[in-house]
Amino acid sequence: MIIGACVIELRLPAARSLKQKRGQLQSLLTRLRREFNLAVAEIGHNDVWQSAQIAMVAVSNERAAAEKALRRAVLWIEKHRPDLDVVAAEIEWR
């Protein structure tokens, strides 16, 4: 069993409050779960309204399949969510 975890640092330049940040992140996390069948959660910068850290996890029997799913999700965020800036994305393996 291969477990890949991708930690993404996001910048939310349009967020003017924690409430706006939560709305933007909630829609993103829901879409990632549905589109890519990943486990996702906000894991850091919880009280900073223009910054967020999320994690996505993929489980597979092949590393290539898990890596492909995680990389496609990062590319999707960059392409389809212009309201969010991907500052960094790092994949870890277990």
C-alpha positions as CSV (number, residue, x, y, z in Angstrom):
1,M,0.0,0.0,0.0
2,I,1.3,3.4,-1.0
3,I,0.2,6.6,0.8
4,G,1.0,10.0,-0.8
5,A,0.4,13.2,1.1
6,C,0.6,16.6,-0.6
7,V,0.9,19.7,1.6
8,I,-0.1,22.9,-0.2
9,E,0.6,26.4,1.0
10,L,-2.1,28.8,-0.4
11,R,-2.4,32.6,-0.5
12,L,-5.9,34.0,-0.6
13,P,-5.4,37.6,-1.7
14,A,-9.2,38.4,-2.0
15,A,-10.1,37.2,1.5
16,R,-10.9,40.1,3.8
17,S,-12.0,38.0,6.8
18,L,-11.8,34.5,8.3
19,K,-15.4,34.0,7.1
20,Q,-14.5,34.7,3.5
21,K,-11.4,32.5,3.8
22,R,-13.5,29.6,5.2
23,G,-16.0,30.0,2.3
24,Q,-13.2,29.8,-0.3
25,L,-11.5,26.9,1.3
26,Q,-14.8,24.9,1.9
27,S,-15.7,25.1,-1.8
28,L,-12.1,24.1,-2.8
29,L,-12.0,21.1,-0.4
30,T,-15.4,19.8,-1.5
31,R,-14.4,20.0,-5.1
32,L,-11.1,18.2,-4.6
33,R,-12.8,15.4,-2.7
34,R,-15.4,15.0,-5.5
35,E,-13.2,15.5,-8.5
36,F,-10.1,13.6,-7.5
37,N,-11.3,11.2,-4.8
38,L,-8.8,12.5,-2.3
39,A,-8.9,13.0,1.5
40,V,-8.4,16.7,2.1
41,A,-8.3,19.0,5.1
42,E,-7.1,22.4,6.2
43,I,-4.1,21.7,8.4
44,G,-2.4,25.1,9.1
45,H,-2.7,28.9,9.3
46,N,-6.2,28.5,10.7
47,D,-6.3,32.0,12.1
48,V,-4.6,33.9,9.3
49,W,-7.2,35.1,6.8
50,Q,-5.0,35.5,3.7
51,S,-3.0,32.3,4.1
52,A,-3.9,28.6,4.3
53,Q,-2.2,25.2,4.4
54,I,-4.1,22.2,3.2
55,A,-3.2,18.5,2.9
56,M,-4.4,16.0,0.3
57,V,-3.9,12.3,0.7
58,A,-4.1,9.5,-1.9
59,V,-3.9,5.8,-1.2
60,S,-3.0,3.4,-4.0
61,N,-1.2,0.1,-4.7
62,E,1.1,2.0,-7.2
63,R,3.1,5.1,-6.4
64,A,2.6,6.4,-10.0
65,A,-1.2,6.4,-9.6
66,A,-1.1,8.3,-6.3
67,E,1.4,10.8,-7.6
68,K,-0.6,11.4,-10.7
69,A,-3.8,12.1,-8.8
70,L,-2.0,14.5,-6.4
71,R,-0.2,16.4,-9.2
72,R,-3.4,16.7,-11.2
73,A,-5.2,18.2,-8.2
74,V,-2.5,20.8,-7.7
75,L,-2.6,21.7,-11.4
76,W,-6.4,21.9,-11.2
77,I,-6.2,24.4,-8.3
78,E,-3.7,26.6,-10.3
79,K,-5.8,26.5,-13.4
80,H,-9.4,26.7,-12.1
81,R,-9.1,28.7,-8.9
82,P,-7.6,32.1,-9.9
83,D,-8.7,33.5,-6.5
84,L,-6.1,31.3,-4.8
85,D,-2.3,31.4,-5.3
86,V,-0.4,28.2,-4.8
87,V,2.8,29.2,-3.0
88,A,4.3,25.7,-2.6
89,A,3.3,22.1,-2.9
90,E,5.2,19.2,-1.6
91,I,4.5,15.5,-1.9
92,E,5.6,13.1,0.9
93,W,5.4,9.2,0.8
94,R,4.7,6.7,3.4
